[in-house]
Amino acid sequence: MVNKRLILAVAGSGKTKYLIDNLDLEQRFLIVTYTNTSLNLIKSRIFKKFGFYPTNIKTKTYFEFIYGFCIKPSLLFKHKLKGIDWNRPPEFTTFLPKTNLNKYLTTKKYLYHNRLGQFAEFENIIIDINKRLEMFYDHFFYDEFQDLGGHDFNFMMQIVQANINFLFVGDFFQHTYVTSFDGRTNNTLYSNLKDYSHKIHFFNIRIDDKILSHSYRCSPTICRFVTQNLGINIESHRKDETEIIFVQNREFALEIINNSNIIKLVYDKSDKRNFLSKNWGDCKGEDDYNDTCIILNKTTARIFAKSKFEDLKPRTKNKLYVALTRTKGNCYIIDDDLINN
């Protein structure tokens, strides 16, 4: 009997490690993830586990999978496909009916990246894709599942009906960007965990929110702060307490800014700063920070001052969650005005 699961993980709980631990040399595995960074990490972990790269385990980015494995075998010659167009489709294509090929294909025979899943459905090849999955694989793993959006989420919910095992791992609250978006398609998918869970259950996918509910990275101090203020349940495997320090003194703030051992995380536009920093949402997946400094913009500083965290917009809350949970040691929180004035 096949098993279809989504594991809702927390930051630093060992999502990728869990996938790697479930690999063996007997069955056939396909591991898919969104970014090349994640893919390279998975490959290195596989090599570390086995000491070589097994032939029964394949790894692909999402777009390598959907274009190379799903679409090309059936439609390459039919449409003389040249590849993927990464630009936003022209506005007029939004209003074309689903039956119009120009909705999916440029004049130079490139497929719009954000409509690949919809194109597969339009061409009626979902059954063929599922048969190919059953032919080549016993297990389908997807890392960073929360990155799926737009038509890609709908596409995944169709291929999950294939008669193989599916294991999805992701952190709902680390949803800071998506594989693609197209107008209003699934634009509220990640607005509410309860509704999201209902949608997942509808496709007969079992949700497990216990097995990866504790963080190895974050201290109990960080976990309590996140749970109590952001409303995101996260616990720690650790017993040692660290500190969250709200910096009020400008001299101390500048000292932190000039300390290269403390990673600076800003809301956005890190490339415009006169010190080395990263954007909150862009540090997702990174695990080598000890002490961090989170710099608040005007809106988030006001929310922190009034402790009205419920006023945070979902995407801002997610980015702040990502930033806070990079921290292994102490976390310094600074109002941007303190270092700018």
Rosetta blueprint (number, residue, H / E / L):
1 M L
2 V L
3 N L
4 K E
5 R E
6 L E
7 I E
8 L E
9 A L
10 V L
11 A L
12 G L
13 S L
14 G L
15 K H
16 T H
17 K H
18 Y H
19 L H
20 I H
21 D H
22 N L
23 L L
24 D L
25 L L
26 E L
27 Q L
28 R L
29 F E
30 L E
31 I E
32 V E
33 T E
34 Y L
35 T L
36 N H
37 T H
38 S H
39 L H
40 N H
41 L H
42 I H
43 K H
44 S H
45 R H
46 I H
47 F H
48 K H
49 K H
50 F H
51 G L
52 F L
53 Y L
54 P L
55 T L
56 N L
57 I E
58 K E
59 T E
60 K E
61 T E
62 Y H
63 F H
64 E H
65 F H
66 I H
67 Y H
68 G H
69 F H
70 C H
71 I H
72 K H
73 P H
74 S H
75 L H
76 L H
77 F H
78 K H
79 H H
80 K L
81 L L
82 K L
83 G E
84 I E
85 D E
86 W L
87 N L
88 R L
89 P L
90 P L
91 E H
92 F H
93 T H
94 T H
95 F H
96 L L
97 P L
98 K L
99 T L
100 N L
101 L H
102 N H
103 K H
104 Y L
105 L E
106 T L
107 T L
108 K L
109 K L
110 Y E
111 L E
112 Y E
113 H H
114 N H
115 R H
116 L H
117 G H
118 Q H
119 F H
120 A H
121 E H
122 F H
123 E L
124 N L
125 I L
126 I H
127 I H
128 D H
129 I H
130 N H
131 K H
132 R H
133 L H
134 E H
135 M H
136 F H
137 Y L
138 D L
139 H E
140 F E
141 F E
142 Y E
143 D E
144 E L
145 F H
146 Q H
147 D H
148 L L
149 G L
150 G H
151 H H
152 D H
153 F H
154 N H
155 F H
156 M H
157 M H
158 Q H
159 I H
160 V L
161 Q L
162 A L
163 N L
164 I L
165 N E
166 F E
167 L E
168 F E
169 V E
170 G E
171 D L
172 F H
173 F H
174 Q H
175 H L
176 T L
177 Y L
178 V L
179 T L
180 S L
181 F L
182 D L
183 G L
184 R L
185 T L
186 N L
187 N L
188 T L
189 L L
190 Y L
191 S L
192 N L
193 L H
194 K H
195 D H
196 Y H
197 S H
198 H H
199 K H
200 I H
201 H H
202 F H
203 F L
204 N L
205 I L
206 R E
207 I E
208 D E
209 D L
210 K L
211 I L
212 L L
213 S L
214 H E
215 S E
216 Y L
217 R L
218 C L
219 S L
220 P H
221 T H
222 I H
223 C H
224 R H
225 F H
226 V H
227 T H
228 Q H
229 N H
230 L H
231 G L
232 I L
233 N L
234 I L
235 E E
236 S E
237 H L
238 R L
239 K L
240 D L
241 E L
242 T L
243 E L
244 I E
245 I E
246 F E
247 V L
248 Q L
249 N L
250 R H
251 E H
252 F H
253 A H
254 L H
255 E H
256 I H
257 I H
258 N L
259 N L
260 S L
261 N L
262 I L
263 I E
264 K E
265 L E
266 V E
267 Y L
268 D L
269 K L
270 S H
271 D H
272 K H
273 R L
274 N L
275 F L
276 L L
277 S L
278 K E
279 N E
280 W L
281 G H
282 D H
283 C H
284 K L
285 G L
286 E L
287 D L
288 D L
289 Y L
290 N L
291 D L
292 T E
293 C E
294 I E
295 I E
296 L E
297 N L
298 K H
299 T H
300 T H
301 A H
302 R H
303 I H
304 F H
305 A H
306 K H
307 S L
308 K L
309 F H
310 E H
311 D H
312 L L
313 K L
314 P H
315 R H
316 T H
317 K H
318 N H
319 K H
320 L H
321 Y H
322 V H
323 A H
324 L H
325 T L
326 R L
327 T L
328 K L
329 G L
330 N L
331 C E
332 Y E
333 I E
334 I E
335 D E
336 D H
337 D H
338 L H
339 I H
340 N H
341 N L
